[in-house]
Amino acid sequence: MLKYPLAVIEKAMLSSQNLVEQVNDSDFIELWVDPIVFPPRILMLMGDKNSNCGIYEPSPNYQLLFLGSSYDEAHSWLLEDEYERVDGRLLASEIV
């Protein structure tokens, strides 16, 4: 897993009002990085209280790229493209 300072992660994630609305409905958030490309592509995996997990691209409007009915589905989708999880998981309640 890649390690980034928590403050950097929070700043990146709270830069959009659209994202704040998504976070309010989420249970947890993970950041995933494609370390092969430069600059690295960052995606966000957000899980809700019903076990649904969406993968968002944090560019202009936090576009939904994938929606799965479980963490395992979203996790597999990310691993398929060789993304690596950034160390740690944020609880939505900690950043809103």
N, C-alpha and C positions, 0 to 999 in steps of 0.2 A: 504494500500500500504506500501511496505517496503521502507525504506530510506537508501541510501548509498551516500557517498560523490561523487560528480561529477568527481573528479580527478580519483577515483578508477574505475569508470565506463569507462571513456575515455581510461585509460591505458589498461583495459581488452579488449576493442573493437579495439584498434589500434595495437594490437600485431601481426597482420598477414597482409601481403601484399594482400592476397586474399580478406580479409575483406575491405581493403582500396578501392579496385576496386569495390566491392559491394556498398560501401557507396557513391561512386561517382554517382551511378545511383539511389540513394535513396533520398526520401524526408524527412523521419524521422526514428528514431530508438527508440525502447523501450526495456528494459530488463525485463524479467520475471523469477521468481524463484520458484522452488518447495521447500518450506520450511520444508517439512515433512522428506525428506531424508537427510542424512549427509554423506559427505558434500553436501550442497544444489546444485541442478542442475540448471544451468542458461541457459536460451534460449534468443535469440534476435529476436524481431519482427521488420522487416524492410519494410517500405512502400515506393512505388515508386510514381512518378508523375501521373501514370495511374491508381492509386488506387489498384494496385496489392500489396499483402502483403505476404512476405515469413518469415518463422520461421527457424532460423539457430541455430545449436548447436556450441558454440564457443570453441570446442575442436579441435584438430590439424588443420583441414582444413575448418572449418566453413561449415559443411555439411548442406544442405538444407533438412529440415524435413517435411515441409508443404508449399504449395504455394496456396494461395487463391486469388480470384478475387476481394475481398473487405476486409476492416479492420474487419468487423463483422464476416466473415468466420474465419479469423485467431484468432480473439479474442475468439470466441466460442471454437475453437480447444484447445486453452490454458486453458480456464476455465474448459473444460471437464476433464482435468487431474489435476485440482485444482492448477494450477500455479497462483502466485500472481504477479501483476505488481510492479516493483520497481518505487518509486516515481519519476515522471518527464518524459519528453520526450525530446530527443535530436534531433535537426534539423541537417541533414547531413551537411549543409553548416557551422555549428558551429565547427565541428570536423575535417574537411578535410583541 
